[in-house]
Amino acid sequence: MPTAAPEHARGHAEADGIAARARGLTKAYGSGETTVLALDAVDVDIARGRFTAVMGPSGSGKSTLMHCLAGLDTVSAGQVWLGDTEITGLKERELTRLRRDRIGFMFQSFNLIPTLNAAENITLPMDIAGQKPDQKWLDEVIDTLGLRARLRHRPSQLSGGQQQRVACARALASRPELIFADEPTGNLDSRAGLEVLGFLRQAVDNLGQTVVMVTHDPGAAGHSDLVLFLADGRIVDEMQRPTAEAVLERMRLFTGGTGTPVQVRPDGDAHPGTIPEKSPEGSPDKD
Ligand SMILES: Nc1ncnc2c1ncn2[C@@H]1O[C@H](COP(=O)(O)OP(=O)(O)OP(=O)(O)O)[C@@H](O)[C@H]1O
């Protein structure tokens, strides 16, 4: 995975306001003895025009935080705002519209439609919403991402890095207030991963976008302006202007300084300094 962050002028301007905000954000899965507290009264401000990374051990609540901030998941308690709009309490239909109109998403598995070419994939969410893309903006995004020569190609005719660039362009196409990227480099080799991180960086620095990225990779986090560290459903630390080395060092504190995760004890309790286990993949307890 990418380790080296190139020199860049981070956060070209001072952050101008708050793109998203949470207060007392709590998310519990399950009930009774099997309750898992995925987020424990989290307060967070996501600065507009900045690149924020979210890191933490497996099961610390990174994806849950992203899903709650993006209105993809309901909260158990607390409040979430996108800009000035409180999204907690919105009906599903209103949330769908809000996500469609104001948020861009990038996932590890690019989620491109195989039968559509790159250009069609990029504008698909806007086409579904019946919105006309701003052609000038779209051209800027396409050129910034170096996709001009690939627009007629289908996903199968593109490399992994190119596919993720298309996914990045799709997230940017409607000029959303906020882009959420969940492990956007997770499926890429290190060169393609670096490229995508560079483009996310450019989206922030040159296009004025706001990006929140969940990642396991200190190298990827090193491209951000601010890293939020989650543990046991709480934000336990943050780092401005991170470097990969500093992030790696900070992450070592979660692993008892050994570099290998400290295991949960056989009694299943999360003891201080241990990392709670996540539910087995594919079989989460639904609430
Ligand atoms: N649908 C669900 N049902 C029950 N528990 C869940 C569900 N989703 C997440 N959890 C639990 O909530 C906690 C936080 O999970 P989350 O996926 O947010 O962590 P994460 O930091 O993103 O983990 P990873 O790095 O492994 O992706 C974990 O203990 C997890 O098992």
The ligand as an ORCA input file, in Angstrom:
! r2SCAN-3c Opt
* xyz 0 1
  N     -24.823     -4.349     11.432
  C     -24.165     -4.582     12.568
  N     -24.677     -5.366     13.525
  C     -24.033     -5.581     14.684
  N     -22.839     -5.052     14.997
  C     -22.272     -4.270     14.082
  C     -22.882     -3.993     12.821
  N     -22.071     -3.168     12.128
  C     -20.989     -2.945     12.913
  N     -21.118     -3.604     14.084
  C     -20.171     -3.587     15.217
  O     -19.900     -2.244     15.548
  C     -18.521     -2.059     15.854
  C     -17.914     -1.009     14.923
  O     -17.915     -1.522     13.600
  P     -17.344     -0.713     12.359
  O     -17.602     -1.525     11.135
  O     -17.843      0.678     12.395
  O     -15.790     -0.694     12.707
  P     -14.550     -0.304     11.764
  O     -13.634      0.501     12.604
  O     -15.039      0.301     10.503
  O     -13.928     -1.736     11.510
  P     -13.031     -2.278     10.278
  O     -11.760     -1.490     10.317
  O     -12.799     -3.710     10.637
  O     -13.814     -2.083      9.021
  C     -17.882     -3.435     15.717
  O     -17.809     -4.014     17.004
  C     -18.837     -4.183     14.837
  O     -18.816     -5.557     15.115
*
